[in-house]
Amino acid sequence: MGRLFGTDGVRGVANKDLTAELALDLSVAAAHILAEKGTFAGHRPRAIVGRDTRVSGEFLEAAVVAGLASAGIDVYRVGVLPTPAVAHLVNVTGADLGVMISASHNPMPDNGIKFFAKGGTKLDDALEDAIGSCNSP
């Protein structure tokens, strides 16, 4: 199997390639991988979750929030915002993690999940690979 994460997160046709189950699993895996790395050491972790206007964003957001919350992360839903705004909020609030649900310019049936590290930057490729490997068959 190839790399699950592309250059800008995990993308695919919503409810076919990118299911609620996968969104939940990715979120739980991200929480565990970041915790193992020490990102959350000494405090209760916080995450910012945003999405675009795609209808599928609602069920994917619910799955992401459930996965993060089940792993002990306080989740702040910020609703419909552009991707740079979510990255900015992660940075200015000091959140430990950010998640944007959007497929950007891809066709409407698609959607995607992008993770941001503390500071609002893209997660390191090695971390994405570790998260993706938790979801490989």
N, CA, C and O atoms as CSV, one atom per row, in Angstrom:
chain,resi,resn,atom,element,x,y,z
A,1,MET,N,N,0.847,-1.180,0.000
A,1,MET,CA,C,0.000,0.000,0.000
A,1,MET,C,C,0.889,1.237,0.000
A,1,MET,O,O,1.919,1.264,0.673
A,2,GLY,N,N,0.497,2.255,-0.747
A,2,GLY,CA,C,1.252,3.495,-0.818
A,2,GLY,C,C,1.037,4.343,0.420
A,2,GLY,O,O,0.337,3.952,1.354
A,3,ARG,N,N,1.642,5.485,0.404
A,3,ARG,CA,C,1.536,6.437,1.516
A,3,ARG,C,C,0.110,6.969,1.600
A,3,ARG,O,O,-0.440,7.420,0.596
A,4,LEU,N,N,-0.492,6.922,2.781
A,4,LEU,CA,C,-1.868,7.374,2.980
A,4,LEU,C,C,-1.974,8.892,2.841
A,4,LEU,O,O,-2.920,9.404,2.242
A,5,PHE,N,N,-0.993,9.606,3.401
A,5,PHE,CA,C,-0.983,11.066,3.328
A,5,PHE,C,C,-0.356,11.516,2.022
A,5,PHE,O,O,0.686,11.006,1.611
A,6,GLY,N,N,-0.999,12.476,1.376
A,6,GLY,CA,C,-0.425,13.095,0.188
A,6,GLY,C,C,0.335,14.342,0.599
A,6,GLY,O,O,0.739,14.473,1.754
A,7,THR,N,N,0.529,15.252,-0.333
A,7,THR,CA,C,1.268,16.475,-0.025
A,7,THR,C,C,0.493,17.399,0.905
A,7,THR,O,O,1.084,18.263,1.552
A,8,ASP,N,N,-0.822,17.226,0.978
A,8,ASP,CA,C,-1.639,18.106,1.813
A,8,ASP,C,C,-2.722,17.324,2.549
A,8,ASP,O,O,-3.906,17.632,2.416
A,9,GLY,N,N,-2.328,16.325,3.317
A,9,GLY,CA,C,-3.273,15.546,4.101
A,9,GLY,C,C,-3.752,14.299,3.395
A,9,GLY,O,O,-3.151,13.830,2.429
A,10,VAL,N,N,-4.851,13.776,3.904
A,10,VAL,CA,C,-5.482,12.569,3.349
A,10,VAL,C,C,-6.706,13.024,2.579
A,10,VAL,O,O,-7.569,13.711,3.124
A,11,ARG,N,N,-6.783,12.646,1.323
A,11,ARG,CA,C,-7.923,13.059,0.497
A,11,ARG,C,C,-8.535,11.866,-0.218
A,11,ARG,O,O,-7.892,10.838,-0.428
A,12,GLY,N,N,-9.797,12.037,-0.583
A,12,GLY,CA,C,-10.472,11.004,-1.342
A,12,GLY,C,C,-11.942,11.336,-1.477
A,12,GLY,O,O,-12.416,12.348,-0.962
A,13,VAL,N,N,-12.650,10.480,-2.168
A,13,VAL,CA,C,-14.094,10.660,-2.325
A,13,VAL,C,C,-14.740,10.411,-0.963
A,13,VAL,O,O,-14.544,9.363,-0.348
A,14,ALA,N,N,-15.506,11.386,-0.513
A,14,ALA,CA,C,-16.141,11.297,0.798
A,14,ALA,C,C,-17.121,10.137,0.851
A,14,ALA,O,O,-17.904,9.918,-0.073
A,15,ASN,N,N,-17.059,9.412,1.934
A,15,ASN,CA,C,-17.906,8.261,2.228
A,15,ASN,C,C,-17.615,7.060,1.340
A,15,ASN,O,O,-18.360,6.080,1.349
A,16,LYS,N,N,-16.542,7.135,0.581
A,16,LYS,CA,C,-16.066,5.993,-0.199
A,16,LYS,C,C,-14.619,5.727,0.194
A,16,LYS,O,O,-14.324,4.729,0.851
A,17,ASP,N,N,-13.720,6.614,-0.206
A,17,ASP,CA,C,-12.312,6.498,0.178
A,17,ASP,C,C,-12.078,7.104,1.558
A,17,ASP,O,O,-11.325,6.561,2.367
A,18,LEU,N,N,-12.716,8.211,1.811
A,18,LEU,CA,C,-12.565,8.941,3.070
A,18,LEU,C,C,-13.857,8.799,3.872
A,18,LEU,O,O,-14.799,9.577,3.719
A,19,THR,N,N,-13.868,7.792,4.722
A,19,THR,CA,C,-15.064,7.454,5.494
A,19,THR,C,C,-14.982,8.043,6.902
A,19,THR,O,O,-13.928,8.507,7.339
A,20,ALA,N,N,-16.104,8.013,7.590
A,20,ALA,CA,C,-16.130,8.435,8.991
A,20,ALA,C,C,-15.221,7.535,9.819
A,20,ALA,O,O,-14.541,8.006,10.731
A,21,GLU,N,N,-15.206,6.259,9.510
A,21,GLU,CA,C,-14.341,5.321,10.239
A,21,GLU,C,C,-12.867,5.693,10.078
A,21,GLU,O,O,-12.110,5.686,11.049
A,22,LEU,N,N,-12.464,6.017,8.849
A,22,LEU,CA,C,-11.073,6.409,8.627
A,22,LEU,C,C,-10.758,7.720,9.339
A,22,LEU,O,O,-9.685,7.862,9.926
A,23,ALA,N,N,-11.686,8.685,9.293
A,23,ALA,CA,C,-11.478,9.965,9.972
A,23,ALA,C,C,-11.311,9.754,11.472
A,23,ALA,O,O,-10.438,10.363,12.090
A,24,LEU,N,N,-12.133,8.904,12.055
A,24,LEU,CA,C,-12.037,8.591,13.475
A,24,LEU,C,C,-10.694,7.935,13.777
A,24,LEU,O,O,-10.002,8.333,14.715
A,25,ASP,N,N,-10.325,6.936,12.990
A,25,ASP,CA,C,-9.072,6.215,13.205
A,25,ASP,C,C,-7.854,7.130,13.064
A,25,ASP,O,O,-6.917,7.040,13.858
A,26,LEU,N,N,-7.862,8.003,12.063
A,26,LEU,CA,C,-6.750,8.934,11.881
A,26,LEU,C,C,-6.616,9.873,13.077
A,26,LEU,O,O,-5.506,10.172,13.519
A,27,SER,N,N,-7.737,10.331,13.591
A,27,SER,CA,C,-7.717,11.253,14.723
A,27,SER,C,C,-7.186,10.579,15.984
A,27,SER,O,O,-6.369,11.154,16.703
A,28,VAL,N,N,-7.645,9.373,16.248
A,28,VAL,CA,C,-7.153,8.628,17.403
A,28,VAL,C,C,-5.663,8.359,17.244
A,28,VAL,O,O,-4.896,8.527,18.192
A,29,ALA,N,N,-5.250,7.944,16.054
A,29,ALA,CA,C,-3.833,7.669,15.804
A,29,ALA,C,C,-2.992,8.932,15.977
A,29,ALA,O,O,-1.914,8.876,16.568
A,30,ALA,N,N,-3.467,10.062,15.472
A,30,ALA,CA,C,-2.729,11.321,15.612
A,30,ALA,C,C,-2.562,11.673,17.083
A,30,ALA,O,O,-1.477,12.069,17.509
A,31,ALA,N,N,-3.624,11.532,17.856
A,31,ALA,CA,C,-3.553,11.840,19.289
A,31,ALA,C,C,-2.525,10.954,19.981
A,31,ALA,O,O,-1.728,11.440,20.783
A,32,HIS,N,N,-2.538,9.670,19.681
A,32,HIS,CA,C,-1.606,8.740,20.331
A,32,HIS,C,C,-0.157,8.971,19.889
A,32,HIS,O,O,0.757,8.927,20.712
A,33,ILE,N,N,0.048,9.212,18.622
A,33,ILE,CA,C,1.407,9.446,18.103
A,33,ILE,C,C,1.983,10.725,18.704
A,33,ILE,O,O,3.134,10.740,19.140
A,34,LEU,N,N,1.195,11.793,18.730
A,34,LEU,CA,C,1.680,13.057,19.300
A,34,LEU,C,C,1.914,12.944,20.804
A,34,LEU,O,O,2.844,13.547,21.339
A,35,ALA,N,N,1.073,12.176,21.477
A,35,ALA,CA,C,1.280,11.971,22.915
A,35,ALA,C,C,2.582,11.204,23.158
A,35,ALA,O,O,3.351,11.547,24.056
A,36,GLU,N,N,2.823,10.168,22.358
A,36,GLU,CA,C,4.060,9.385,22.492
A,36,GLU,C,C,5.292,10.239,22.219
A,36,GLU,O,O,6.352,10.019,22.805
A,37,LYS,N,N,5.148,11.205,21.336
A,37,LYS,CA,C,6.256,12.106,20.995
A,37,LYS,C,C,6.523,13.111,22.123
A,37,LYS,O,O,7.585,13.733,22.160
A,38,GLY,N,N,5.571,13.268,23.032
A,38,GLY,CA,C,5.737,14.199,24.143
A,38,GLY,C,C,5.105,15.554,23.920
A,38,GLY,O,O,5.295,16.465,24.726
A,39,THR,N,N,4.359,15.704,22.847
A,39,THR,CA,C,3.735,16.984,22.510
A,39,THR,C,C,2.787,17.468,23.597
A,39,THR,O,O,2.642,18.673,23.801
A,40,PHE,N,N,2.139,16.542,24.297
A,40,PHE,CA,C,1.128,16.911,25.286
A,40,PHE,C,C,1.648,16.822,26.719
A,40,PHE,O,O,0.867,16.950,27.662
A,41,ALA,N,N,2.925,16.609,26.898
A,41,ALA,CA,C,3.484,16.390,28.230
A,41,ALA,C,C,3.159,17.539,29.177
A,41,ALA,O,O,3.370,18.710,28.861
A,42,GLY,N,N,2.639,17.173,30.349
A,42,GLY,CA,C,2.423,18.145,31.405
A,42,GLY,C,C,1.141,18.949,31.343
A,42,GLY,O,O,0.923,19.809,32.196
A,43,HIS,N,N,0.288,18.700,30.369
A,43,HIS,CA,C,-0.964,19.453,30.289
A,43,HIS,C,C,-2.016,18.663,29.515
A,43,HIS,O,O,-1.712,17.709,28.799
A,44,ARG,N,N,-3.252,19.092,29.684
A,44,ARG,CA,C,-4.345,18.486,28.912
A,44,ARG,C,C,-4.301,19.094,27.510
A,44,ARG,O,O,-4.368,20.314,27.364
A,45,PRO,N,N,-4.190,18.250,26.472
A,45,PRO,CA,C,-4.059,18.783,25.114
A,45,PRO,C,C,-5.341,19.411,24.576
A,45,PRO,O,O,-6.455,19.047,24.955
A,46,ARG,N,N,-5.128,20.389,23.658
A,46,ARG,CA,C,-6.237,21.091,23.012
A,46,ARG,C,C,-6.060,21.025,21.503
A,46,ARG,O,O,-4.941,21.088,20.992
A,47,ALA,N,N,-7.182,20.896,20.796
A,47,ALA,CA,C,-7.166,20.875,19.331
A,47,ALA,C,C,-8.222,21.817,18.785
A,47,ALA,O,O,-9.287,21.996,19.376
A,48,ILE,N,N,-7.907,22.414,17.649
A,48,ILE,CA,C,-8.830,23.259,16.894
A,48,ILE,C,C,-9.253,22.453,15.664
A,48,ILE,O,O,-8.404,21.901,14.964
A,49,VAL,N,N,-10.552,22.384,15.400
A,49,VAL,CA,C,-11.058,21.650,14.231
A,49,VAL,C,C,-11.945,22.577,13.411
A,49,VAL,O,O,-12.902,23.154,13.927
A,50,GLY,N,N,-11.619,22.715,12.130
A,50,GLY,CA,C,-12.408,23.519,11.209
A,50,GLY,C,C,-12.740,22.729,9.962
A,50,GLY,O,O,-12.216,21.637,9.742
A,51,ARG,N,N,-13.615,23.293,9.150
A,51,ARG,CA,C,-14.009,22.606,7.908
A,51,ARG,C,C,-14.429,23.618,6.863
A,51,ARG,O,O,-14.647,24.794,7.153
A,52,ASP,N,N,-14.538,23.122,5.627
A,52,ASP,CA,C,-15.070,23.965,4.560
A,52,ASP,C,C,-16.563,23.701,4.431
A,52,ASP,O,O,-17.157,23.064,5.301
A,53,THR,N,N,-17.170,24.182,3.358
A,53,THR,CA,C,-18.637,24.117,3.227
A,53,THR,C,C,-19.166,22.829,2.607
A,53,THR,O,O,-20.374,22.702,2.404
A,54,ARG,N,N,-18.312,21.892,2.307
A,54,ARG,CA,C,-18.789,20.633,1.719
A,54,ARG,C,C,-19.717,19.916,2.700
A,54,ARG,O,O,-19.454,19.882,3.902
A,55,VAL,N,N,-20.786,19.354,2.185
A,55,VAL,CA,C,-21.757,18.654,3.025
A,55,VAL,C,C,-21.079,17.524,3.804
A,55,VAL,O,O,-21.400,17.294,4.970
A,56,SER,N,N,-20.164,16.834,3.178
A,56,SER,CA,C,-19.487,15.711,3.842
A,56,SER,C,C,-18.627,16.172,5.012
A,56,SER,O,O,-18.243,15.360,5.854
A,57,GLY,N,N,-18.325,17.447,5.074
A,57,GLY,CA,C,-17.530,17.969,6.179
A,57,GLY,C,C,-18.192,17.763,7.527
A,57,GLY,O,O,-17.512,17.626,8.543
A,58,GLU,N,N,-19.517,17.740,7.540
A,58,GLU,CA,C,-20.220,17.593,8.806
A,58,GLU,C,C,-19.993,16.218,9.427
A,58,GLU,O,O,-19.703,16.129,10.621
A,59,PHE,N,N,-20.117,15.139,8.643
A,59,PHE,CA,C,-19.919,13.819,9.236
A,59,PHE,C,C,-18.440,13.550,9.494
A,59,PHE,O,O,-18.097,12.854,10.450
A,60,LEU,N,N,-17.568,14.089,8.660
A,60,LEU,CA,C,-16.134,13.915,8.904
A,60,LEU,C,C,-15.694,14.688,10.146
A,60,LEU,O,O,-14.882,14.200,10.932
A,61,GLU,N,N,-16.234,15.895,10.319
A,61,GLU,CA,C,-15.927,16.673,11.517
A,61,GLU,C,C,-16.375,15.921,12.773
A,61,GLU,O,O,-15.631,15.853,13.752
A,62,ALA,N,N,-17.570,15.365,12.749
A,62,ALA,CA,C,-18.075,14.619,13.906
A,62,ALA,C,C,-17.157,13.446,14.241
A,62,ALA,O,O,-16.897,13.175,15.413
A,63,ALA,N,N,-16.669,12.755,13.222
A,63,ALA,CA,C,-15.779,11.618,13.443
A,63,ALA,C,C,-14.430,12.062,14.000
A,63,ALA,O,O,-13.894,11.435,14.913
A,64,VAL,N,N,-13.885,13.140,13.451
A,64,VAL,CA,C,-12.604,13.672,13.929
A,64,VAL,C,C,-12.726,14.107,15.388
A,64,VAL,O,O,-11.871,13.778,16.211
A,65,VAL,N,N,-13.776,14.837,15.702
A,65,VAL,CA,C,-13.990,15.318,17.069
A,65,VAL,C,C,-14.143,14.130,18.020
A,65,VAL,O,O,-13.571,14.134,19.110
A,66,ALA,N,N,-14.901,13.128,17.620
A,66,ALA,CA,C,-15.084,11.944,18.470
A,66,ALA,C,C,-13.752,11.233,18.712
A,66,ALA,O,O,-13.467,10.813,19.833
A,67,GLY,N,N,-12.950,11.098,17.679
A,67,GLY,CA,C,-11.662,10.434,17.830
A,67,GLY,C,C,-10.727,11.182,18.756
A,67,GLY,O,O,-10.101,10.584,19.631
A,68,LEU,N,N,-10.631,12.487,18.568
A,68,LEU,CA,C,-9.748,13.289,19.421
A,68,LEU,C,C,-10.236,13.295,20.866
A,68,LEU,O,O,-9.445,13.120,21.793
A,69,ALA,N,N,-11.529,13.497,21.055
A,69,ALA,CA,C,-12.086,13.531,22.410
A,69,ALA,C,C,-11.904,12.191,23.117
A,69,ALA,O,O,-11.624,12.151,24.315
A,70,SER,N,N,-12.063,11.093,22.376
A,70,SER,CA,C,-11.904,9.775,22.984
A,70,SER,C,C,-10.472,9.527,23.442
A,70,SER,O,O,-10.223,8.670,24.291
A,71,ALA,N,N,-9.535,10.280,22.877
A,71,ALA,CA,C,-8.130,10.153,23.246
A,71,ALA,C,C,-7.724,11.190,24.304
A,71,ALA,O,O,-6.540,11.329,24.610
A,72,GLY,N,N,-8.700,11.912,24.857
A,72,GLY,CA,C,-8.425,12.835,25.944
A,72,GLY,C,C,-8.049,14.242,25.540
A,72,GLY,O,O,-7.462,14.981,26.331
A,73,ILE,N,N,-8.381,14.623,24.318
A,73,ILE,CA,C,-8.060,15.969,23.838
A,73,ILE,C,C,-9.303,16.843,23.924
A,73,ILE,O,O,-10.388,16.434,23.509
A,74,ASP,N,N,-9.141,18.047,24.462
A,74,ASP,CA,C,-10.228,19.031,24.449
A,74,ASP,C,C,-10.305,19.608,23.044
A,74,ASP,O,O,-9.312,20.118,22.526
A,75,VAL,N,N,-11.468,19.533,22.430
A,75,VAL,CA,C,-11.637,19.935,21.039
A,75,VAL,C,C,-12.482,21.192,20.944
A,75,VAL,O,O,-13.545,21.295,21.555
A,76,TYR,N,N,-11.990,22.142,20.168
A,76,TYR,CA,C,-12.709,23.382,19.905
A,76,TYR,C,C,-13.080,23.413,18.428
A,76,TYR,O,O,-12.216,23.531,17.559
A,77,ARG,N,N,-14.386,23.305,18.156
A,77,ARG,CA,C,-14.874,23.378,16.786
A,77,ARG,C,C,-15.003,24.845,16.412
A,77,ARG,O,O,-15.620,25.628,17.133
A,78,VAL,N,N,-14.417,25.208,15.283
A,78,VAL,CA,C,-14.486,26.604,14.849
A,78,VAL,C,C,-15.377,26.770,13.624
A,78,VAL,O,O,-15.509,27.878,13.104
A,79,GLY,N,N,-15.992,25.682,13.157
A,79,GLY,CA,C,-16.938,25.758,12.059
A,79,GLY,C,C,-16.274,25.967,10.713
A,79,GLY,O,O,-15.146,25.532,10.483
A,80,VAL,N,N,-16.991,26.639,9.831
A,80,VAL,CA,C,-16.535,26.854,8.460
A,80,VAL,C,C,-15.557,28.028,8.421
A,80,VAL,O,O,-15.910,29.171,8.713
A,81,LEU,N,N,-14.327,27.707,8.052
A,81,LEU,CA,C,-13.262,28.697,7.936
A,81,LEU,C,C,-12.304,28.269,6.835
A,81,LEU,O,O,-12.242,27.084,6.508
A,82,PRO,N,N,-11.560,29.197,6.257
A,82,PRO,CA,C,-10.522,28.801,5.305
A,82,PRO,C,C,-9.352,28.130,6.046
A,82,PRO,O,O,-9.119,28.386,7.228
A,83,THR,N,N,-8.648,27.292,5.345
A,83,THR,CA,C,-7.534,26.543,5.932
A,83,THR,C,C,-6.512,27.437,6.641
A,83,THR,O,O,-6.117,27.117,7.761
A,84,PRO,N,N,-6.071,28.539,6.036
A,84,PRO,CA,C,-5.088,29.375,6.747
A,84,PRO,C,C,-5.611,29.931,8.070
A,84,PRO,O,O,-4.826,30.168,8.989
A,85,ALA,N,N,-6.912,30.140,8.179
A,85,ALA,CA,C,-7.487,30.641,9.429
A,85,ALA,C,C,-7.375,29.596,10.536
A,85,ALA,O,O,-7.100,29.940,11.686
A,86,VAL,N,N,-7.582,28.336,10.202
A,86,VAL,CA,C,-7.440,27.274,11.200
A,86,VAL,C,C,-5.982,27.172,11.643
A,86,VAL,O,O,-5.705,27.051,12.836
A,87,ALA,N,N,-5.057,27.220,10.698
A,87,ALA,CA,C,-3.628,27.197,11.053
A,87,ALA,C,C,-3.291,28.379,11.964
A,87,ALA,O,O,-2.564,28.225,12.945
A,88,HIS,N,N,-3.818,29.546,11.638
A,88,HIS,CA,C,-3.578,30.737,12.448
A,88,HIS,C,C,-4.129,30.565,13.865
A,88,HIS,O,O,-3.457,30.910,14.837
A,89,LEU,N,N,-5.340,30.038,13.984
A,89,LEU,CA,C,-5.936,29.825,15.301
A,89,LEU,C,C,-5.129,28.835,16.140
A,89,LEU,O,O,-4.981,29.020,17.348
A,90,VAL,N,N,-4.617,27.801,15.514
A,90,VAL,CA,C,-3.767,26.846,16.236
A,90,VAL,C,C,-2.569,27.595,16.817
A,90,VAL,O,O,-2.188,27.383,17.968
A,91,ASN,N,N,-1.992,28.461,16.015
A,91,ASN,CA,C,-0.825,29.216,16.448
A,91,ASN,C,C,-1.160,30.198,17.575
A,91,ASN,O,O,-0.529,30.166,18.632
A,92,VAL,N,N,-2.134,31.054,17.359
A,92,VAL,CA,C,-2.386,32.132,18.330
A,92,VAL,C,C,-3.022,31.649,19.631
A,92,VAL,O,O,-2.890,32.309,20.662
A,93,THR,N,N,-3.710,30.505,19.597
A,93,THR,CA,C,-4.317,29.988,20.827
A,93,THR,C,C,-3.373,29.063,21.586
A,93,THR,O,O,-3.639,28.714,22.737
A,94,GLY,N,N,-2.287,28.667,20.959
A,94,GLY,CA,C,-1.369,27.728,21.599
A,94,GLY,C,C,-1.890,26.309,21.612
A,94,GLY,O,O,-1.422,25.483,22.395
A,95,ALA,N,N,-2.861,26.013,20.746
A,95,ALA,CA,C,-3.395,24.650,20.666
A,95,ALA,C,C,-2.278,23.684,20.283
A,95,ALA,O,O,-1.304,24.058,19.629
A,96,ASP,N,N,-2.441,22.455,20.700
A,96,ASP,CA,C,-1.430,21.427,20.449
A,96,ASP,C,C,-1.564,20.772,19.082
A,96,ASP,O,O,-0.630,20.133,18.596
A,97,LEU,N,N,-2.717,20.931,18.472
A,97,LEU,CA,C,-3.023,20.231,17.232
A,97,LEU,C,C,-4.154,20.971,16.531
A,97,LEU,O,O,-5.007,21.582,17.175
A,98,GLY,N,N,-4.147,20.909,15.225
A,98,GLY,CA,C,-5.245,21.452,14.443
A,98,GLY,C,C,-5.643,20.452,13.380
A,98,GLY,O,O,-4.820,19.667,12.909
A,99,VAL,N,N,-6.905,20.486,13.009
A,99,VAL,CA,C,-7.404,19.617,11.941
A,99,VAL,C,C,-8.297,20.454,11.038
A,99,VAL,O,O,-9.217,21.125,11.505
A,100,MET,N,N,-8.018,20.407,9.743
A,100,MET,CA,C,-8.860,21.085,8.753
A,100,MET,C,C,-9.464,20.027,7.851
A,100,MET,O,O,-8.754,19.182,7.307
A,101,ILE,N,N,-10.772,20.078,7.696
A,101,ILE,CA,C,-11.482,19.146,6.828
A,101,ILE,C,C,-11.854,19.907,5.569
A,101,ILE,O,O,-12.783,20.715,5.563
A,102,SER,N,N,-11.112,19.635,4.503
A,102,SER,CA,C,-11.305,20.341,3.239
A,102,SER,C,C,-10.531,19.626,2.138
A,102,SER,O,O,-9.465,19.060,2.380
A,103,ALA,N,N,-11.070,19.658,0.952
A,103,ALA,CA,C,-10.339,19.126,-0.201
A,103,ALA,C,C,-9.918,20.255,-1.124
A,103,ALA,O,O,-9.542,20.027,-2.274
A,104,SER,N,N,-9.985,21.480,-0.607
A,104,SER,CA,C,-9.504,22.646,-1.330
A,104,SER,C,C,-10.188,22.766,-2.685
A,104,SER,O,O,-11.409,22.901,-2.766
A,105,HIS,N,N,-9.401,22.716,-3.733
A,105,HIS,CA,C,-9.929,22.916,-5.088
A,105,HIS,C,C,-10.376,21.619,-5.753
A,105,HIS,O,O,-10.783,21.632,-6.915
A,106,ASN,N,N,-10.307,20.501,-5.035
A,106,ASN,CA,C,-10.726,19.222,-5.620
A,106,ASN,C,C,-12.242,19.215,-5.846
A,106,ASN,O,O,-12.954,20.038,-5.271
A,107,PRO,N,N,-12.740,18.295,-6.677
A,107,PRO,CA,C,-14.183,18.236,-6.968
A,107,PRO,C,C,-15.024,18.073,-5.697
A,107,PRO,O,O,-14.549,17.543,-4.693
A,108,MET,N,N,-16.253,18.526,-5.753
A,108,MET,CA,C,-17.151,18.528,-4.599
A,108,MET,C,C,-17.342,17.151,-3.936
A,108,MET,O,O,-17.466,17.112,-2.712
A,109,PRO,N,N,-17.374,16.032,-4.653
A,109,PRO,CA,C,-17.540,14.749,-3.959
A,109,PRO,C,C,-16.344,14.379,-3.070
A,109,PRO,O,O,-16.460,13.521,-2.195
A,110,ASP,N,N,-15.215,15.020,-3.295
A,110,ASP,CA,C,-14.009,14.732,-2.512
A,110,ASP,C,C,-14.042,15.482,-1.185
A,110,ASP,O,O,-14.804,16.432,-1.000
A,111,ASN,N,N,-13.201,15.029,-0.281
A,111,ASN,CA,C,-12.919,15.793,0.923
A,111,ASN,C,C,-11.551,15.368,1.417
A,111,ASN,O,O,-10.946,14.447,0.869
A,112,GLY,N,N,-11.066,16.033,2.445
A,112,GLY,CA,C,-9.737,15.730,2.951
A,112,GLY,C,C,-9.604,16.099,4.411
A,112,GLY,O,O,-10.417,16.837,4.967
A,113,ILE,N,N,-8.555,15.565,5.019
A,113,ILE,CA,C,-8.242,15.851,6.410
A,113,ILE,C,C,-6.774,16.239,6.477
A,113,ILE,O,O,-5.893,15.476,6.082
A,114,LYS,N,N,-6.530,17.440,6.985
A,114,LYS,CA,C,-5.171,17.942,7.117
A,114,LYS,C,C,-4.903,18.228,8.589
A,114,LYS,O,O,-5.715,18.863,9.262
A,115,PHE,N,N,-3.771,17.760,9.081
A,115,PHE,CA,C,-3.387,17.975,10.466
A,115,PHE,C,C,-2.339,19.076,10.552
A,115,PHE,O,O,-1.441,19.166,9.715
A,116,PHE,N,N,-2.468,19.913,11.581
A,116,PHE,CA,C,-1.486,20.955,11.862
A,116,PHE,C,C,-0.815,20.656,13.197
A,116,PHE,O,O,-1.458,20.207,14.146
A,117,ALA,N,N,0.470,20.909,13.250
A,117,ALA,CA,C,1.226,20.766,14.485
A,117,ALA,C,C,1.046,22.021,15.335
A,117,ALA,O,O,0.486,23.017,14.879
A,118,LYS,N,N,1.521,21.960,16.559
A,118,LYS,CA,C,1.546,23.148,17.428
A,118,LYS,C,C,2.248,24.264,16.664
A,118,LYS,O,O,3.282,24.027,16.039
A,119,GLY,N,N,1.711,25.456,16.707
A,119,GLY,CA,C,2.264,26.570,15.945
A,119,GLY,C,C,1.567,26.764,14.613
A,119,GLY,O,O,1.800,27.766,13.936
A,120,GLY,N,N,0.702,25.809,14.217
A,120,GLY,CA,C,-0.059,25.948,12.980
A,120,GLY,C,C,0.663,25.508,11.724
A,120,GLY,O,O,0.232,25.837,10.619
A,121,THR,N,N,1.749,24.776,11.870
A,121,THR,CA,C,2.492,24.298,10.709
A,121,THR,C,C,2.042,22.888,10.328
A,121,THR,O,O,1.432,22.181,11.130
A,122,LYS,N,N,2.347,22.496,9.114
A,122,LYS,CA,C,2.030,21.156,8.637
A,122,LYS,C,C,2.772,20.145,9.500
A,122,LYS,O,O,3.918,20.367,9.890
A,123,LEU,N,N,2.105,19.034,9.793
A,123,LEU,CA,C,2.787,17.968,10.526
A,123,LEU,C,C,3.973,17.462,9.721
A,123,LEU,O,O,3.922,17.394,8.493
A,124,ASP,N,N,5.007,17.119,10.403
A,124,ASP,CA,C,6.190,16.534,9.789
A,124,ASP,C,C,5.795,15.246,9.045
A,124,ASP,O,O,4.941,14.492,9.512
A,125,ASP,N,N,6.419,15.004,7.893
A,125,ASP,CA,C,6.117,13.808,7.096
A,125,ASP,C,C,6.283,12.523,7.892
A,125,ASP,O,O,5.505,11.586,7.714
A,126,ALA,N,N,7.275,12.463,8.760
A,126,ALA,CA,C,7.499,11.250,9.562
A,126,ALA,C,C,6.320,10.998,10.505
A,126,ALA,O,O,5.924,9.852,10.717
A,127,LEU,N,N,5.763,12.073,11.068
A,127,LEU,CA,C,4.589,11.917,11.928
A,127,LEU,C,C,3.375,11.478,11.114
A,127,LEU,O,O,2.612,10.614,11.545
A,128,GLU,N,N,3.201,12.076,9.938
A,128,GLU,CA,C,2.099,11.646,9.065
A,128,GLU,C,C,2.236,10.171,8.712
A,128,GLU,O,O,1.249,9.435,8.711
A,129,ASP,N,N,3.456,9.741,8.413
A,129,ASP,CA,C,3.678,8.325,8.088
A,129,ASP,C,C,3.351,7.430,9.269
A,129,ASP,O,O,2.781,6.353,9.095
A,130,ALA,N,N,3.706,7.868,10.473
A,130,ALA,CA,C,3.395,7.076,11.670
A,130,ALA,C,C,1.893,6.985,11.876
A,130,ALA,O,O,1.376,5.918,12.208
A,131,ILE,N,N,1.185,8.094,11.682
A,131,ILE,CA,C,-0.263,8.100,11.803
A,131,ILE,C,C,-0.877,7.192,10.738
A,131,ILE,O,O,-1.757,6.382,11.029
A,132,GLY,N,N,-0.402,7.337,9.506
A,132,GLY,CA,C,-0.911,6.521,8.400
A,132,GLY,C,C,-0.651,5.045,8.591
A,132,GLY,O,O,-1.463,4.215,8.185
A,133,SER,N,N,0.478,4.703,9.208
A,133,SER,CA,C,0.803,3.277,9.392
A,133,SER,C,C,-0.118,2.624,10.421
A,133,SER,O,O,-0.283,1.404,10.416
A,134,CYS,N,N,-0.718,3.425,11.303
A,134,CYS,CA,C,-1.681,2.891,12.263
A,134,CYS,C,C,-2.975,2.494,11.571
A,134,CYS,O,O,-3.800,1.779,12.139
A,135,ASN,N,N,-3.148,2.964,10.337
A,135,ASN,CA,C,-4.407,2.725,9.611
A,135,ASN,C,C,-4.221,1.872,8.370
A,135,ASN,O,O,-5.098,1.820,7.508
A,136,SER,N,N,-3.085,1.206,8.278
A,136,SER,CA,C,-2.842,0.327,7.142
A,136,SER,C,C,-3.374,-1.064,7.442
A,136,SER,O,O,-3.336,-1.517,8.586
A,137,PRO,N,N,-3.868,-1.737,6.418
A,137,PRO,CA,C,-4.382,-3.097,6.652
A,137,PRO,C,C,-3.279,-4.047,7.022
A,137,PRO,O,O,-3.534,-5.229,7.253
